[in-house]
Amino acid sequence: MDRPGAAELEAMIDAEFARADSDTAETAEKQISTGTLSIESAAETRVILVDAFNVLHAVLLGRERDHGWWRREERERLLRRISGWKNGPDEIWVAFDGAQPAWSVWAEPILRPITVASRGPIVHSVYVESADDWIVRRARRSARPQQLIVVSADRKVSGRARSAGCEIWTPWAFISQCPTLSEDPTQSTESD
């Protein structure tokens, strides 16, 4: 069986994002109509688009910037940190530039959303030709741009997403909301 090319993979990711965006809105409508979700809570659920290598390079690596910031260990480190998002049931899309590495297909999942206040984030990682372009397309095509947060220090990406109606966060502001393991409220520091 032939592996899909970059264009086909990106189209599949686009379709999944559109489905998730539609499902989130549809689920919220059903929960509001049955009384299991308030309108205020539905409005609080956001979609967050993260420029992964931008965040890695700008925040997490510090002086280590020139030493393999694109490596598997660094990608996993970022995803683990993001899975600690402490602001509720948001859906987080982490976009990496480049083809999906073979190790990510067969690797054991590293994301187990941390449940904070009974609901944690849903974290997706995607590999696209250009994370910048993918994020801007999502921002422009979203049915709910006012509930979209774009995380990037790239001025062009930020400007284009802002003009689509999205909220912009710096990588530093975003990472400050993702606790490290020692800050994880679900981890016990006491011995059994």
PyRosetta script that sets phi, psi and omega in degrees:
from pyrosetta import init, pose_from_sequence

init()
pose = pose_from_sequence("MDRPGAAELEAMIDAEFARADSDTAETAEKQISTGTLSIESAAETRVILVDAFNVLHAVLLGRERDHGWWRREERERLLRRISGWKNGPDEIWVAFDGAQPAWSVWAEPILRPITVASRGPIVHSVYVESADDWIVRRARRSARPQQLIVVSADRKVSGRARSAGCEIWTPWAFISQCPTLSEDPTQSTESD")
pose.set_psi(1, 131.2)
pose.set_omega(1, -179.4)
pose.set_phi(2, -75.1)
pose.set_psi(2, 141.5)
pose.set_omega(2, 174.9)
pose.set_phi(3, -78.3)
pose.set_psi(3, 140.7)
pose.set_omega(3, 178.6)
pose.set_phi(4, -65.7)
pose.set_psi(4, 148.7)
pose.set_omega(4, 177.3)
pose.set_phi(5, -77.5)
pose.set_psi(5, 178.6)
pose.set_omega(5, -177.4)
pose.set_phi(6, -58.9)
pose.set_psi(6, -42.1)
pose.set_omega(6, -178.3)
pose.set_phi(7, -65.4)
pose.set_psi(7, -41.0)
pose.set_omega(7, 179.2)
pose.set_phi(8, -66.6)
pose.set_psi(8, -41.8)
pose.set_omega(8, 178.6)
pose.set_phi(9, -62.7)
pose.set_psi(9, -43.0)
pose.set_omega(9, 179.9)
pose.set_phi(10, -65.5)
pose.set_psi(10, -36.8)
pose.set_omega(10, 177.0)
pose.set_phi(11, -64.6)
pose.set_psi(11, -38.4)
pose.set_omega(11, 177.8)
pose.set_phi(12, -65.3)
pose.set_psi(12, -41.5)
pose.set_omega(12, 178.6)
pose.set_phi(13, -65.5)
pose.set_psi(13, -42.4)
pose.set_omega(13, 177.6)
pose.set_phi(14, -58.3)
pose.set_psi(14, -44.2)
pose.set_omega(14, -179.5)
pose.set_phi(15, -64.5)
pose.set_psi(15, -41.4)
pose.set_omega(15, 178.5)
pose.set_phi(16, -64.1)
pose.set_psi(16, -41.5)
pose.set_omega(16, 178.8)
pose.set_phi(17, -63.2)
pose.set_psi(17, -45.2)
pose.set_omega(17, 179.9)
pose.set_phi(18, -62.9)
pose.set_psi(18, -40.9)
pose.set_omega(18, 178.2)
pose.set_phi(19, -63.3)
pose.set_psi(19, -44.9)
pose.set_omega(19, -179.8)
pose.set_phi(20, -63.5)
pose.set_psi(20, -41.0)
pose.set_omega(20, 179.1)
pose.set_phi(21, -62.2)
pose.set_psi(21, -43.8)
pose.set_omega(21, 179.5)
pose.set_phi(22, -68.3)
pose.set_psi(22, -44.0)
pose.set_omega(22, 179.7)
pose.set_phi(23, -61.3)
pose.set_psi(23, -40.9)
pose.set_omega(23, -179.7)
pose.set_phi(24, -61.1)
pose.set_psi(24, -46.0)
pose.set_omega(24, 179.8)
pose.set_phi(25, -66.2)
pose.set_psi(25, -42.3)
pose.set_omega(25, -179.2)
pose.set_phi(26, -65.7)
pose.set_psi(26, -43.6)
pose.set_omega(26, 178.6)
pose.set_phi(27, -62.4)
pose.set_psi(27, -42.6)
pose.set_omega(27, 179.3)
pose.set_phi(28, -62.0)
pose.set_psi(28, -42.9)
pose.set_omega(28, 178.8)
pose.set_phi(29, -60.3)
pose.set_psi(29, -43.8)
pose.set_omega(29, 179.4)
pose.set_phi(30, -63.7)
pose.set_psi(30, -44.4)
pose.set_omega(30, -178.6)
pose.set_phi(31, -66.4)
pose.set_psi(31, -35.3)
pose.set_omega(31, 177.0)
pose.set_phi(32, -66.3)
pose.set_psi(32, -44.7)
pose.set_omega(32, -177.7)
pose.set_phi(33, -66.3)
pose.set_psi(33, -28.8)
pose.set_omega(33, 179.0)
pose.set_phi(34, -92.3)
pose.set_psi(34, -4.6)
pose.set_omega(34, 178.0)
pose.set_phi(35, 83.7)
pose.set_psi(35, 8.1)
pose.set_omega(35, 179.9)
pose.set_phi(36, -89.3)
pose.set_psi(36, -3.3)
pose.set_omega(36, 178.4)
pose.set_phi(37, -145.8)
pose.set_psi(37, 134.2)
pose.set_omega(37, 178.0)
pose.set_phi(38, -83.3)
pose.set_psi(38, 157.7)
pose.set_omega(38, 177.3)
pose.set_phi(39, -60.4)
pose.set_psi(39, -37.2)
pose.set_omega(39, 180.0)
pose.set_phi(40, -63.5)
pose.set_psi(40, -42.6)
pose.set_omega(40, 179.6)
pose.set_phi(41, -66.6)
pose.set_psi(41, -39.5)
pose.set_omega(41, 179.1)
pose.set_phi(42, -62.7)
pose.set_psi(42, -38.4)
pose.set_omega(42, -180.0)
pose.set_phi(43, -68.9)
pose.set_psi(43, -23.2)
pose.set_omega(43, -178.6)
pose.set_phi(44, -79.4)
pose.set_psi(44, -22.1)
pose.set_omega(44, 179.9)
pose.set_phi(45, -71.0)
pose.set_psi(45, 123.0)
pose.set_omega(45, -175.6)
pose.set_phi(46, -121.1)
pose.set_psi(46, 162.9)
pose.set_omega(46, 171.5)
pose.set_phi(47, -110.3)
pose.set_psi(47, 128.8)
pose.set_omega(47, -177.2)
pose.set_phi(48, -117.2)
pose.set_psi(48, 125.0)
pose.set_omega(48, 179.2)
pose.set_phi(49, -106.9)
pose.set_psi(49, 119.1)
pose.set_omega(49, -173.8)
pose.set_phi(50, -111.5)
pose.set_psi(50, 125.2)
pose.set_omega(50, 172.7)
pose.set_phi(51, -80.4)
pose.set_psi(51, 93.6)
pose.set_omega(51, -166.5)
pose.set_phi(52, -58.1)
pose.set_psi(52, -53.9)
pose.set_omega(52, -177.0)
pose.set_phi(53, -67.4)
pose.set_psi(53, -29.8)
pose.set_omega(53, 176.2)
pose.set_phi(54, -63.0)
pose.set_psi(54, -45.1)
pose.set_omega(54, 178.9)
pose.set_phi(55, -66.2)
pose.set_psi(55, -45.1)
pose.set_omega(55, 178.4)
pose.set_phi(56, -56.8)
pose.set_psi(56, -50.7)
pose.set_omega(56, -175.4)
pose.set_phi(57, -66.7)
pose.set_psi(57, -40.9)
pose.set_omega(57, -174.8)
pose.set_phi(58, -78.0)
pose.set_psi(58, -35.4)
pose.set_omega(58, -168.9)
pose.set_phi(59, -118.1)
pose.set_psi(59, -56.9)
pose.set_omega(59, -166.4)
pose.set_phi(60, -75.4)
pose.set_psi(60, -26.7)
pose.set_omega(60, -172.3)
pose.set_phi(61, -92.5)
pose.set_psi(61, -23.1)
pose.set_omega(61, 179.0)
pose.set_phi(62, 53.5)
pose.set_psi(62, -121.7)
pose.set_omega(62, -177.9)
pose.set_phi(63, -75.9)
pose.set_psi(63, -9.5)
pose.set_omega(63, -179.0)
pose.set_phi(64, -84.4)
pose.set_psi(64, 8.7)
pose.set_omega(64, -172.1)
pose.set_phi(65, -52.2)
pose.set_psi(65, -36.6)
pose.set_omega(65, -174.9)
pose.set_phi(66, -88.0)
pose.set_psi(66, 4.7)
pose.set_omega(66, -173.8)
pose.set_phi(67, -115.2)
pose.set_psi(67, 69.0)
pose.set_omega(67, 171.0)
pose.set_phi(68, 74.6)
pose.set_psi(68, 41.5)
pose.set_omega(68, -179.4)
pose.set_phi(69, -62.7)
pose.set_psi(69, -15.7)
pose.set_omega(69, -178.3)
pose.set_phi(70, -91.7)
pose.set_psi(70, -4.5)
pose.set_omega(70, -173.8)
pose.set_phi(71, -68.8)
pose.set_psi(71, 162.4)
pose.set_omega(71, 179.9)
pose.set_phi(72, -53.9)
pose.set_psi(72, -47.3)
pose.set_omega(72, -176.7)
pose.set_phi(73, -58.1)
pose.set_psi(73, -39.4)
pose.set_omega(73, -179.1)
pose.set_phi(74, -72.0)
pose.set_psi(74, -38.5)
pose.set_omega(74, 176.8)
pose.set_phi(75, -62.1)
pose.set_psi(75, -45.7)
pose.set_omega(75, -179.8)
pose.set_phi(76, -65.1)
pose.set_psi(76, -38.7)
pose.set_omega(76, 177.8)
pose.set_phi(77, -59.5)
pose.set_psi(77, -45.0)
pose.set_omega(77, 178.7)
pose.set_phi(78, -63.5)
pose.set_psi(78, -46.1)
pose.set_omega(78, -178.9)
pose.set_phi(79, -63.9)
pose.set_psi(79, -39.7)
pose.set_omega(79, 176.7)
pose.set_phi(80, -62.3)
pose.set_psi(80, -43.1)
pose.set_omega(80, -179.7)
pose.set_phi(81, -63.4)
pose.set_psi(81, -44.1)
pose.set_omega(81, -179.2)
pose.set_phi(82, -65.8)
pose.set_psi(82, -33.1)
pose.set_omega(82, 179.7)
pose.set_phi(83, -64.4)
pose.set_psi(83, -13.1)
pose.set_omega(83, 176.2)
pose.set_phi(84, -88.6)
pose.set_psi(84, 8.6)
pose.set_omega(84, 179.1)
pose.set_phi(85, -45.4)
pose.set_psi(85, 124.6)
pose.set_omega(85, -172.2)
pose.set_phi(86, -105.7)
pose.set_psi(86, 14.2)
pose.set_omega(86, -176.2)
pose.set_phi(87, -105.8)
pose.set_psi(87, 30.4)
pose.set_omega(87, 171.6)
pose.set_phi(88, 99.6)
pose.set_psi(88, -158.7)
pose.set_omega(88, -168.0)
pose.set_phi(89, -84.9)
pose.set_psi(89, 40.5)
pose.set_omega(89, -179.1)
pose.set_phi(90, -74.6)
pose.set_psi(90, 158.4)
pose.set_omega(90, 176.4)
pose.set_phi(91, -105.0)
pose.set_psi(91, 121.2)
pose.set_omega(91, -173.9)
pose.set_phi(92, -113.8)
pose.set_psi(92, 124.0)
pose.set_omega(92, 177.6)
pose.set_phi(93, -109.2)
pose.set_psi(93, 117.6)
pose.set_omega(93, -177.5)
pose.set_phi(94, -105.0)
pose.set_psi(94, 110.9)
pose.set_omega(94, -174.5)
pose.set_phi(95, -101.0)
pose.set_psi(95, 119.9)
pose.set_omega(95, 176.0)
pose.set_phi(96, -102.6)
pose.set_psi(96, 140.6)
pose.set_omega(96, 174.6)
pose.set_phi(97, -74.3)
pose.set_psi(97, 141.2)
pose.set_omega(97, 172.9)
pose.set_phi(98, 102.7)
pose.set_psi(98, 173.7)
pose.set_omega(98, -179.0)
pose.set_phi(99, -69.5)
pose.set_psi(99, 153.4)
pose.set_omega(99, 178.4)
pose.set_phi(100, -68.0)
pose.set_psi(100, 124.3)
pose.set_omega(100, 179.9)
pose.set_phi(101, -69.4)
pose.set_psi(101, 147.2)
pose.set_omega(101, -178.4)
pose.set_phi(102, -56.7)
pose.set_psi(102, -37.7)
pose.set_omega(102, -177.8)
pose.set_phi(103, -62.2)
pose.set_psi(103, -27.5)
pose.set_omega(103, -177.1)
pose.set_phi(104, -76.2)
pose.set_psi(104, -18.3)
pose.set_omega(104, -179.7)
pose.set_phi(105, -76.4)
pose.set_psi(105, -41.6)
pose.set_omega(105, -175.8)
pose.set_phi(106, -103.6)
pose.set_psi(106, -5.3)
pose.set_omega(106, -178.2)
pose.set_phi(107, -68.6)
pose.set_psi(107, 149.3)
pose.set_omega(107, 175.4)
pose.set_phi(108, -65.0)
pose.set_psi(108, 137.1)
pose.set_omega(108, 179.9)
pose.set_phi(109, -57.6)
pose.set_psi(109, 137.0)
pose.set_omega(109, 179.4)
pose.set_phi(110, -102.9)
pose.set_psi(110, -7.3)
pose.set_omega(110, -176.5)
pose.set_phi(111, -98.4)
pose.set_psi(111, 117.2)
pose.set_omega(111, 171.0)
pose.set_phi(112, -128.0)
pose.set_psi(112, 99.5)
pose.set_omega(112, -173.4)
pose.set_phi(113, -50.8)
pose.set_psi(113, 133.8)
pose.set_omega(113, 177.0)
pose.set_phi(114, -79.5)
pose.set_psi(114, 128.7)
pose.set_omega(114, -179.3)
pose.set_phi(115, -88.9)
pose.set_psi(115, 115.0)
pose.set_omega(115, 177.2)
pose.set_phi(116, -121.2)
pose.set_psi(116, 130.7)
pose.set_omega(116, -178.0)
pose.set_phi(117, 55.4)
pose.set_psi(117, 41.9)
pose.set_omega(117, 175.1)
pose.set_phi(118, 74.5)
pose.set_psi(118, -11.1)
pose.set_omega(118, 178.2)
pose.set_phi(119, -144.8)
pose.set_psi(119, 129.2)
pose.set_omega(119, 179.8)
pose.set_phi(120, -107.5)
pose.set_psi(120, -174.6)
pose.set_omega(120, -177.6)
pose.set_phi(121, -77.7)
pose.set_psi(121, 160.1)
pose.set_omega(121, 168.3)
pose.set_phi(122, -107.5)
pose.set_psi(122, 121.1)
pose.set_omega(122, -175.3)
pose.set_phi(123, -113.8)
pose.set_psi(123, 126.3)
pose.set_omega(123, 175.9)
pose.set_phi(124, -115.5)
pose.set_psi(124, 140.4)
pose.set_omega(124, 170.0)
pose.set_phi(125, -116.1)
pose.set_psi(125, 134.1)
pose.set_omega(125, -179.1)
pose.set_phi(126, -128.6)
pose.set_psi(126, 148.8)
pose.set_omega(126, 178.9)
pose.set_phi(127, -117.1)
pose.set_psi(127, 117.0)
pose.set_omega(127, -175.3)
pose.set_phi(128, -131.8)
pose.set_psi(128, 159.5)
pose.set_omega(128, -178.5)
pose.set_phi(129, -57.0)
pose.set_psi(129, -45.7)
pose.set_omega(129, 178.1)
pose.set_phi(130, -136.6)
pose.set_psi(130, 110.9)
pose.set_omega(130, 178.7)
pose.set_phi(131, -60.7)
pose.set_psi(131, -39.4)
pose.set_omega(131, 179.7)
pose.set_phi(132, -57.2)
pose.set_psi(132, -51.2)
pose.set_omega(132, -178.6)
pose.set_phi(133, -64.9)
pose.set_psi(133, -40.2)
pose.set_omega(133, -179.4)
pose.set_phi(134, -62.6)
pose.set_psi(134, -45.1)
pose.set_omega(134, -179.8)
pose.set_phi(135, -62.7)
pose.set_psi(135, -45.1)
pose.set_omega(135, -179.5)
pose.set_phi(136, -64.4)
pose.set_psi(136, -40.8)
pose.set_omega(136, 177.1)
pose.set_phi(137, -61.1)
pose.set_psi(137, -44.2)
pose.set_omega(137, 178.5)
pose.set_phi(138, -60.2)
pose.set_psi(138, -43.3)
pose.set_omega(138, -179.4)
pose.set_phi(139, -61.6)
pose.set_psi(139, -44.9)
pose.set_omega(139, -177.2)
pose.set_phi(140, -71.7)
pose.set_psi(140, -29.3)
pose.set_omega(140, -176.6)
pose.set_phi(141, -93.7)
pose.set_psi(141, -8.0)
pose.set_omega(141, -175.0)
pose.set_phi(142, -65.5)
pose.set_psi(142, 138.7)
pose.set_omega(142, 175.1)
pose.set_phi(143, -76.6)
pose.set_psi(143, -15.1)
pose.set_omega(143, -177.1)
pose.set_phi(144, -132.4)
pose.set_psi(144, 61.4)
pose.set_omega(144, -176.5)
pose.set_phi(145, -61.4)
pose.set_psi(145, -26.4)
pose.set_omega(145, 179.3)
pose.set_phi(146, -69.4)
pose.set_psi(146, -14.4)
pose.set_omega(146, 177.6)
pose.set_phi(147, -106.9)
pose.set_psi(147, 14.8)
pose.set_omega(147, 179.8)
pose.set_phi(148, -105.9)
pose.set_psi(148, 133.5)
pose.set_omega(148, 174.2)
pose.set_phi(149, -115.7)
pose.set_psi(149, 130.0)
pose.set_omega(149, 176.0)
pose.set_phi(150, -108.0)
pose.set_psi(150, 128.3)
pose.set_omega(150, -179.2)
pose.set_phi(151, -109.1)
pose.set_psi(151, 108.8)
pose.set_omega(151, 179.5)
pose.set_phi(152, -165.9)
pose.set_psi(152, 146.6)
pose.set_omega(152, 173.5)
pose.set_phi(153, -96.8)
pose.set_psi(153, -1.1)
pose.set_omega(153, -179.9)
pose.set_phi(154, -76.7)
pose.set_psi(154, 117.9)
pose.set_omega(154, -175.9)
pose.set_phi(155, -63.3)
pose.set_psi(155, -36.7)
pose.set_omega(155, 179.7)
pose.set_phi(156, -66.6)
pose.set_psi(156, -46.0)
pose.set_omega(156, 178.8)
pose.set_phi(157, -61.9)
pose.set_psi(157, -47.6)
pose.set_omega(157, -179.6)
pose.set_phi(158, -59.4)
pose.set_psi(158, -45.2)
pose.set_omega(158, -179.5)
pose.set_phi(159, -63.4)
pose.set_psi(159, -43.3)
pose.set_omega(159, -179.8)
pose.set_phi(160, -67.3)
pose.set_psi(160, -39.6)
pose.set_omega(160, 179.1)
pose.set_phi(161, -70.1)
pose.set_psi(161, -39.5)
pose.set_omega(161, 178.4)
pose.set_phi(162, -61.2)
pose.set_psi(162, -41.6)
pose.set_omega(162, -179.7)
pose.set_phi(163, -67.3)
pose.set_psi(163, -19.4)
pose.set_omega(163, 175.9)
pose.set_phi(164, -84.7)
pose.set_psi(164, -5.7)
pose.set_omega(164, 178.0)
pose.set_phi(165, 103.3)
pose.set_psi(165, 9.3)
pose.set_omega(165, -177.7)
pose.set_phi(166, -88.1)
pose.set_psi(166, 155.7)
pose.set_omega(166, 171.8)
pose.set_phi(167, -84.2)
pose.set_psi(167, 142.1)
pose.set_omega(167, -178.7)
pose.set_phi(168, -113.4)
pose.set_psi(168, 132.5)
pose.set_omega(168, 174.6)
pose.set_phi(169, -121.0)
pose.set_psi(169, 143.7)
pose.set_omega(169, 173.0)
pose.set_phi(170, -75.7)
pose.set_psi(170, 157.7)
pose.set_omega(170, 175.1)
pose.set_phi(171, -56.6)
pose.set_psi(171, -36.0)
pose.set_omega(171, -178.6)
pose.set_phi(172, -66.1)
pose.set_psi(172, -44.0)
pose.set_omega(172, 179.1)
pose.set_phi(173, -64.1)
pose.set_psi(173, -40.7)
pose.set_omega(173, -179.6)
pose.set_phi(174, -66.0)
pose.set_psi(174, -51.2)
pose.set_omega(174, -177.6)
pose.set_phi(175, -62.4)
pose.set_psi(175, -29.9)
pose.set_omega(175, 178.6)
pose.set_phi(176, -64.2)
pose.set_psi(176, -18.2)
pose.set_omega(176, 178.4)
pose.set_phi(177, -96.2)
pose.set_psi(177, 5.4)
pose.set_omega(177, 179.7)
pose.set_phi(178, -117.7)
pose.set_psi(178, 99.4)
pose.set_omega(178, -174.3)
pose.set_phi(179, -65.9)
pose.set_psi(179, 149.1)
pose.set_omega(179, 171.2)
pose.set_phi(180, -75.5)
pose.set_psi(180, 170.3)
pose.set_omega(180, -177.3)
pose.set_phi(181, -53.5)
pose.set_psi(181, -40.0)
pose.set_omega(181, -178.6)
pose.set_phi(182, -68.0)
pose.set_psi(182, -20.5)
pose.set_omega(182, 178.2)
pose.set_phi(183, -96.5)
pose.set_psi(183, -2.8)
pose.set_omega(183, -175.2)
pose.set_phi(184, -66.2)
pose.set_psi(184, 117.1)
pose.set_omega(184, -176.8)
pose.set_phi(185, -68.0)
pose.set_psi(185, -14.7)
pose.set_omega(185, -179.8)
pose.set_phi(186, -90.2)
pose.set_psi(186, -8.3)
pose.set_omega(186, -179.4)
pose.set_phi(187, -91.5)
pose.set_psi(187, 131.7)
pose.set_omega(187, 177.4)
pose.set_phi(188, -89.3)
pose.set_psi(188, 136.7)
pose.set_omega(188, 178.3)
pose.set_phi(189, -98.4)
pose.set_psi(189, -4.2)
pose.set_omega(189, -179.8)
pose.set_phi(190, -90.3)
pose.set_psi(190, 149.6)
pose.set_omega(190, 176.2)
pose.set_phi(191, -82.4)
pose.set_psi(191, 147.1)
pose.set_omega(191, 176.9)
pose.set_phi(192, -78.6)
pose.dump_pdb("model.pdb")
